Amino acid sequence: MKIATFNINNINKRLENLLAWLAQAKPDVVCLQELKAEQSAFPARALRELGYEAVWQGERSWNGVAILARNREPVVTRQCLPGNAEDCQARYIEAAVNGVLIASLYLPNGNPQPGPKFQYKLAWFERLIAHAAELMAAGVPVVLAGDYNVVPAAQDIYPTRSLDNNALIQPASRRAFTRLLAQGWTDALRKLRPEGPLWTFWDYKRERWQADKGMRLDHFLLSPVLSERLVDGGVDRWVRGEENSSDHAPAWIELDL
């Protein structure tokens, strides 16, 4: 099973980019983030014509997450992250596909920090940690995939001091990610490639794509039973170089099920 995660940064604006990548890469499951489309504006028909069924949580202008599956219907298990009934931001969706529980998540960015946006990021992270603990305790095969808006370590960002105050690299953000991993999750791409850069995001500003000044924000966390099944993975960097591209590139893993 080939599973991908892709922050599409406006699905309707970049639908041609998405369809072109799907046609070439042929992932079995895709977790999308930042749809930036309300529920009724999701392009389900165009995706179905390419063989993908979808479940999604839309939100007008912002956020939005989806799970696509090739030639099968994802079975929704959750449409929001538990822990705060008043939080209606579309940042989490969970579905079963071919016996695997898959979550597509879009963790809050948290900038500017310090401030309420950073506090929201950390609070959301705590809810994710709590829910992930329940999934881990259930012992089922789980993939937590998406844009975590966290650079886990120094090797996951190009050398710079210009982002020292950025929420993505704050010690509190990194500690939360480390606590999540400590439950027993495997950071799939780092397991496959322990050394060197694995950029998944290049900011539009200051020609950072052209200079390859990237960072790793998009992660797959695997439960123990799936960690043993991990055989391959990578980043489809070419997608970031296409016209009208997202500022993220799709990342992917392969599991031998």
TARARA-V145165 format. One record per residue. N is the residue number from 1. RES is the residue in one small letter. SS is DSSP state (2 for helix, 1 for strand, 0 for the rest). OMEGA is omega in degrees with one decimal (* if undefined). Layout:
n: {N | N}
res: {RES | RES}
ss: {SS | SS}
omega: {OMEGA | OMEGA}
This chain:
n: {1 | 2 | 3 | 4 | 5 | 6 | 7 | 8 | 9 | 10 | 11 | 12 | 13 | 14 | 15 | 16 | 17 | 18 | 19 | 20 | 21 | 22 | 23 | 24 | 25 | 26 | 27 | 28 | 29 | 30 | 31 | 32 | 33 | 34 | 35 | 36 | 37 | 38 | 39 | 40 | 41 | 42 | 43 | 44 | 45 | 46 | 47 | 48 | 49 | 50 | 51 | 52 | 53 | 54 | 55 | 56 | 57 | 58 | 59 | 60 | 61 | 62 | 63 | 64 | 65 | 66 | 67 | 68 | 69 | 70 | 71 | 72 | 73 | 74 | 75 | 76 | 77 | 78 | 79 | 80 | 81 | 82 | 83 | 84 | 85 | 86 | 87 | 88 | 89 | 90 | 91 | 92 | 93 | 94 | 95 | 96 | 97 | 98 | 99 | 100 | 101 | 102 | 103 | 104 | 105 | 106 | 107 | 108 | 109 | 110 | 111 | 112 | 113 | 114 | 115 | 116 | 117 | 118 | 119 | 120 | 121 | 122 | 123 | 124 | 125 | 126 | 127 | 128 | 129 | 130 | 131 | 132 | 133 | 134 | 135 | 136 | 137 | 138 | 139 | 140 | 141 | 142 | 143 | 144 | 145 | 146 | 147 | 148 | 149 | 150 | 151 | 152 | 153 | 154 | 155 | 156 | 157 | 158 | 159 | 160 | 161 | 162 | 163 | 164 | 165 | 166 | 167 | 168 | 169 | 170 | 171 | 172 | 173 | 174 | 175 | 176 | 177 | 178 | 179 | 180 | 181 | 182 | 183 | 184 | 185 | 186 | 187 | 188 | 189 | 190 | 191 | 192 | 193 | 194 | 195 | 196 | 197 | 198 | 199 | 200 | 201 | 202 | 203 | 204 | 205 | 206 | 207 | 208 | 209 | 210 | 211 | 212 | 213 | 214 | 215 | 216 | 217 | 218 | 219 | 220 | 221 | 222 | 223 | 224 | 225 | 226 | 227 | 228 | 229 | 230 | 231 | 232 | 233 | 234 | 235 | 236 | 237 | 238 | 239 | 240 | 241 | 242 | 243 | 244 | 245 | 246 | 247 | 248 | 249 | 250 | 251 | 252 | 253 | 254 | 255 | 256 | 257}
res: {m | k | i | a | t | f | n | i | n | n | i | n | k | r | l | e | n | l | l | a | w | l | a | q | a | k | p | d | v | v | c | l | q | e | l | k | a | e | q | s | a | f | p | a | r | a | l | r | e | l | g | y | e | a | v | w | q | g | e | r | s | w | n | g | v | a | i | l | a | r | n | r | e | p | v | v | t | r | q | c | l | p | g | n | a | e | d | c | q | a | r | y | i | e | a | a | v | n | g | v | l | i | a | s | l | y | l | p | n | g | n | p | q | p | g | p | k | f | q | y | k | l | a | w | f | e | r | l | i | a | h | a | a | e | l | m | a | a | g | v | p | v | v | l | a | g | d | y | n | v | v | p | a | a | q | d | i | y | p | t | r | s | l | d | n | n | a | l | i | q | p | a | s | r | r | a | f | t | r | l | l | a | q | g | w | t | d | a | l | r | k | l | r | p | e | g | p | l | w | t | f | w | d | y | k | r | e | r | w | q | a | d | k | g | m | r | l | d | h | f | l | l | s | p | v | l | s | e | r | l | v | d | g | g | v | d | r | w | v | r | g | e | e | n | s | s | d | h | a | p | a | w | i | e | l | d | l}
ss: {0 | 1 | 1 | 1 | 1 | 1 | 1 | 0 | 0 | 0 | 0 | 0 | 0 | 0 | 2 | 2 | 2 | 2 | 2 | 2 | 2 | 2 | 2 | 2 | 2 | 0 | 0 | 0 | 1 | 1 | 1 | 1 | 1 | 0 | 0 | 0 | 0 | 0 | 2 | 2 | 2 | 0 | 0 | 2 | 2 | 2 | 2 | 2 | 2 | 0 | 0 | 1 | 1 | 1 | 1 | 1 | 1 | 0 | 0 | 0 | 0 | 0 | 0 | 0 | 1 | 1 | 1 | 1 | 1 | 1 | 0 | 0 | 0 | 0 | 1 | 1 | 1 | 1 | 0 | 0 | 0 | 0 | 0 | 0 | 0 | 0 | 0 | 0 | 0 | 0 | 0 | 1 | 1 | 1 | 1 | 1 | 1 | 0 | 0 | 1 | 1 | 1 | 1 | 1 | 1 | 1 | 0 | 0 | 0 | 0 | 0 | 0 | 0 | 0 | 0 | 2 | 2 | 2 | 2 | 2 | 2 | 2 | 2 | 2 | 2 | 2 | 2 | 2 | 2 | 2 | 2 | 2 | 2 | 2 | 2 | 2 | 2 | 2 | 0 | 0 | 0 | 1 | 1 | 1 | 1 | 1 | 1 | 0 | 0 | 0 | 0 | 0 | 0 | 2 | 2 | 2 | 1 | 0 | 0 | 0 | 0 | 0 | 0 | 0 | 0 | 0 | 2 | 2 | 2 | 0 | 2 | 2 | 2 | 2 | 2 | 2 | 2 | 2 | 2 | 2 | 2 | 0 | 0 | 0 | 0 | 1 | 1 | 2 | 2 | 2 | 2 | 2 | 0 | 0 | 0 | 0 | 0 | 0 | 0 | 0 | 1 | 0 | 0 | 0 | 2 | 2 | 2 | 0 | 0 | 0 | 0 | 0 | 0 | 0 | 1 | 0 | 0 | 1 | 1 | 1 | 1 | 1 | 0 | 2 | 2 | 2 | 2 | 0 | 0 | 1 | 1 | 1 | 1 | 1 | 1 | 0 | 2 | 2 | 2 | 2 | 2 | 0 | 0 | 0 | 0 | 0 | 0 | 1 | 0 | 0 | 1 | 1 | 1 | 1 | 1 | 0 | 0}
omega: {177.3 | -177.5 | -179.3 | 170.0 | -172.0 | 169.8 | -170.5 | 175.7 | 177.1 | -171.3 | -178.7 | 176.9 | -174.7 | -177.0 | 179.2 | 177.0 | -178.8 | -178.3 | 178.9 | 178.9 | 179.5 | -178.8 | -178.1 | -173.3 | 178.5 | 174.4 | 177.7 | 179.8 | 178.0 | 171.4 | -179.2 | 175.1 | -178.5 | 176.3 | -177.3 | -179.5 | 176.2 | -170.9 | -175.3 | -175.9 | -179.4 | -174.1 | -175.5 | -176.5 | -179.3 | 179.2 | 179.5 | 178.7 | 178.1 | 176.1 | -176.6 | 168.8 | -173.0 | 165.2 | -173.3 | 170.5 | -178.2 | 175.4 | -174.5 | 173.7 | -171.8 | 168.0 | -179.9 | -178.8 | -178.7 | 171.1 | 176.7 | 175.4 | -176.5 | 175.6 | 172.7 | -175.7 | 173.3 | -179.8 | -174.2 | 174.1 | 176.7 | 177.1 | 174.5 | 178.6 | -179.8 | 174.2 | 177.4 | -175.5 | -177.9 | -178.3 | -178.9 | 178.1 | -174.8 | -173.9 | -175.4 | 170.9 | -173.0 | -178.5 | 175.0 | 177.2 | 175.6 | 175.6 | 179.1 | 176.5 | -174.0 | 175.6 | 169.8 | -174.9 | 177.5 | -176.9 | -179.4 | 179.6 | 174.6 | 178.4 | -3.6 | 175.9 | 0.1 | 179.6 | -175.4 | -179.9 | 177.7 | 177.0 | 176.4 | 178.4 | -177.2 | 178.2 | 177.2 | 178.4 | 179.0 | 177.6 | 177.9 | 178.9 | 179.9 | -179.5 | 178.9 | 178.0 | 177.9 | 177.9 | 179.0 | -179.4 | 179.8 | 175.4 | -177.9 | 176.1 | -173.9 | 169.5 | 173.9 | -171.8 | 174.1 | 178.3 | -177.6 | -176.8 | 175.5 | 169.9 | -168.9 | -174.1 | -177.6 | -178.8 | -177.1 | 177.7 | 178.4 | -177.2 | 179.9 | 170.4 | -174.6 | -176.4 | -176.2 | -179.3 | -177.0 | -178.5 | -175.5 | -174.3 | -179.3 | 178.0 | -179.5 | 177.3 | -178.9 | 178.4 | 179.3 | 178.3 | 179.3 | 177.4 | 176.7 | 178.8 | -175.2 | 175.3 | -179.2 | 178.7 | 176.5 | 172.4 | -165.7 | -176.2 | 178.1 | 176.3 | -178.9 | -176.2 | -174.5 | -175.6 | 168.5 | -177.0 | 175.0 | -174.3 | 171.7 | -175.3 | 174.3 | -177.3 | 175.5 | -172.9 | 169.3 | 175.3 | -177.2 | 174.6 | -177.8 | -179.6 | -177.2 | 175.1 | -173.5 | 175.2 | -179.3 | -179.4 | -170.4 | -169.0 | 169.6 | 172.1 | -174.2 | 171.9 | -171.5 | -177.3 | 178.7 | 177.8 | 179.0 | -176.6 | -176.9 | -177.2 | -176.7 | 177.6 | -180.0 | 179.7 | 177.5 | -174.7 | -175.4 | -177.4 | -179.7 | -178.9 | -179.5 | 175.7 | 178.4 | -174.1 | 164.7 | 173.7 | 173.0 | 168.8 | 177.8 | 169.8 | -175.8 | 172.4 | 173.6 | 177.5 | 175.8 | -177.3 | *}
